[in-house]
């Protein structure tokens, strides 16, 4: 991974256009080819990025500044970074990451929901578990009855951070033309408990919420012996 702290301006061109004026930012070039631009705020979310597969070329612009031109392989999207001054530039070999180790209940929830995705929404079928993005894996990638892609994020306790995480995944996934041939990728936030603030935020962002009954999924909940 290469990490560069620099005064730069950034222009994104593609299905939409975005401009970041000159300021000091952190540029990350990962070994998978992704390029991310971060500021000192906004939590983990980058200001802009280019997801793999893409190519990055470093050269000199007409005005003499260093220029990075990042081009998507499967589309005409480009990310142009003009660097005024480099404050820090370092590279590190992080090796092979073992992946996120989730606690037993959350991991088991994922396994159970992968076997029974229709418990989250009628007609939902599994495409793949741990669907990888440039910033980490989506718990479940599914397809609904209409053939639309659905990303599912699973938590034991659903809080605002989980909604933010799924929002970030959806922003990346909706840049993939292979996933959006029939329409945009939508999200489902699944948890045993969802905090009211998280539900409000999810609803505001068009993300569906699904409460998960862990015991019922494990086959321990006998419906015949319920009072309600």
N, C-alpha and C positions, 0 to 999 in steps of 0.2 A: 504494500500500500504506500502511495506517495501522498504526503500531506504538505500543502503549500499555504502559507499565510501571505496574502498579497493585497495591495490596493488594485482593484480591478473593476471593470464594468462588464456586464453580461447581457447578451441578447439571445433570446430563444425564438426560433422561427419554425413553424410547422402548421398544425391545425389551428393553433393560436399563436399569438406573438406576445412576448413578455420582455421587459427591459429592467435591468438593475443598474442604476447609476453608479458612478465611481464611489467606492467605499472599500474599507478593509474587511476582507472575508477569508474564510477557510475553504480551500479547494481540496477535495479528496478524489484521488484516482485509484480505484480499487483494481485488484488483479483480475476480477471478472469482467473488466472493461467499463464499468459504470463510473460516471463522473458526478459528483455532488458538490453544491455550493452552499455553505453554511454561514450564518451570521452569528453574533454572540447572544442572540435571543431566539425565541420561537421554539424552545425545547429541542427535541431531537429532529424536528422537521427541517429539511433543507429548503432554501429559498427557490432553488431550481435544480434540475438534474437531468441526466440522460441515462436511460437504462440500457443494459446490454441486450442484444448484440449491437455494438457501435464501434467506431474507430475514432481515435484522437490523434490529431497532427499538431505539432508545435512548430511555429514559424515566426516570421516578422511581418507585421502589418505595414501598410503604406506610410503611416506616420512614424515608423520606427519602433513602435511598441511590440513587445512579445505578444503573440496571438496563439491561442489554442482554439482549434476548430474541431468540434466533436460532431460526427455525422452518424445518424441512425442507419443501420443496415437494411431494415425492412420498410423504411419510409423516407420521405424527404426532410424530416425534422433535423435541425441543426442547432448547436449550442456554440456561440462564439464568445470567447473570453479574452478581453483585452487587458493586459497587465501593465500597470504603471510602475509598480515597485514591488519587488519580492522581499518580504521581511523574514521569511523562514521557509526552508525547502528541505525535506527529509524523506527518506524512503525506509520502509521496514518490511521484512518478510515475516508475516504473522503465522505462517505454517497452516496446517489443516485444522479447521475449527471442528470440535466434536459435536457442535450443535447445541441448541437450547435444551437443557435438562429440566423438564417440567415435573412438578410434584405428582405423586401417584394418582390422586383423584382427578386432577386436570388431564393427565395423560390418558387415564382410563375413560374419562368422558369423551375425549377425542376418538378413542378406539370404538367406543359404543356408538357414537353418533355417525362415525364413518360406516358402521354396519347398518345403521337405521336412520339415514338422512331424512327420510320422509316424516320423521317425528318433529322436525323443525318446520317443514312446510310441505303441503300436499304436492306430490309429483316430483319432489327433489331427489336427484340421484347423484351419487359420488363420481367425480372424475378422478380426483387424486388427493391423497393426504399430503400435508407439508409441501404445498405448492410454493416453490421458491420465487422470491422477488429480490430486487437489488438490496433491500434492507432487512430481509429475513423471510421466513416461511409463513404463508397463510395456512391456518390449521386445516381447513378443508376447502377444496375447490369443487363446486358442484354445478349441476345444470338443472334448471327448473323445467316444468312441463312444456313451456314454450320454447325451450332450447337456449334460454339466456344463461350466461355464466353467473354464478353466485358464489361469493367469497364468504366463508364462515369463520369467525373468530370466537374461540371458546375460552371461557374463564370460569373459575369456581364462583368468584364474586365479581360481578360486572360493575366497573367504576368508569369514571370519565377517561382515565388513561387508556383503557381498553377500547373505548370508542374512538379516541384519537388515533390509536394504533391501526384500527381497521380502516379509518378514513384515509390514513396514509397509504395503506395497501391498495385501497380502491383507486386512489389517484394514479398510482403506478400501473395497476392492472388495466385501467381504462386508456392507457397509452398503447396497449398491445392490440394491434388491429386483428390478430387472430382470435382474441377473446371477445371482440366487440362487433363481429360480423352481423349479428342479429339484434344488437342493441347494447347499451352500456352494462358493465358488470355491476350488479347490485350486491349489497351486503346484508348479512344476518349476524347479529351480536347475540351469542348464546351463552347463558350462564345459569347457575343454580339460583343465584340471587342477583338482581339488577337494581342498583341504587337509583332513586328517583331522578337525580341530576343527570346520571348517565342515560337514562331512558329519554329524558327531554332532549338532550344533545343528539342522541341517535335519531330520534324522530325528526328533529330539525334538519338533519343531514340526509334524510331519506333512507336511513338504515333501519331494517326491521329488528325487533327484539324478540328473543325466544327464551322462555324459562325452561330449564331442563330438570326433569325429575330423575335424579341419579338412581334411586332405588328402583323406580319403574323400569329404567333402562337395563338395570342388572337383573331384572326378572324377580326382584324381591318384593315388589309391591303387588299384592293380590287384590285386584279390583273388586272381587266378590265380598271382601271383608271390610270395605270402606263404608264409613257412615255417610259420606257425601261424595 
